[in-house]
Amino acid sequence: MSGQRETAVEALFAALQTSASFKTASRRNRDPEGLDPTATPALFLVESNDSWDRTAGYNMLAKRGMKLWAIVYIDVGPTDLNSIPSSFINDTLDAIEALFKPDNPITDTFTLGGLVQACLLDGDSQRSPGDITGKALAVVPIRMLFP
């Protein structure tokens, strides 16, 4: 039986997989340099850390959070200079952002269908456009808050 965190991560991963035509998708990070170009575009969802915020006071329940990273990778190769790897990254980031549209009209938050209090893009992404090698990468920070 999956717990609350695992169920939410599974739902997020399933939603992220629909954002683009990924040939490889996994919850285990892999070395993008070791991926065959035919296995891209690729998506990896990696869990980072948990947090318990007690700023409301010691007698209050902690606000629980979980940080994840969605890693998007594509290899278009170095020879076709008309293929722009960051173009795929840009379109995929737009599609991922659209997934986080609020599904709870009362709180105006994305809750993964009520599995979490909120699931949101949180922080700065890291990007490598792939201009020289044809290999582009984006790392997208995601935070889930649990009731």
Summary of the structure (lengths in Angstrom):
residues: 147
radius of gyration: 17.0
end to end distance: 19.5
largest distance: 61.4
contacts: 417
relative contact order: 0.21
helix: 24%
strand: 33%
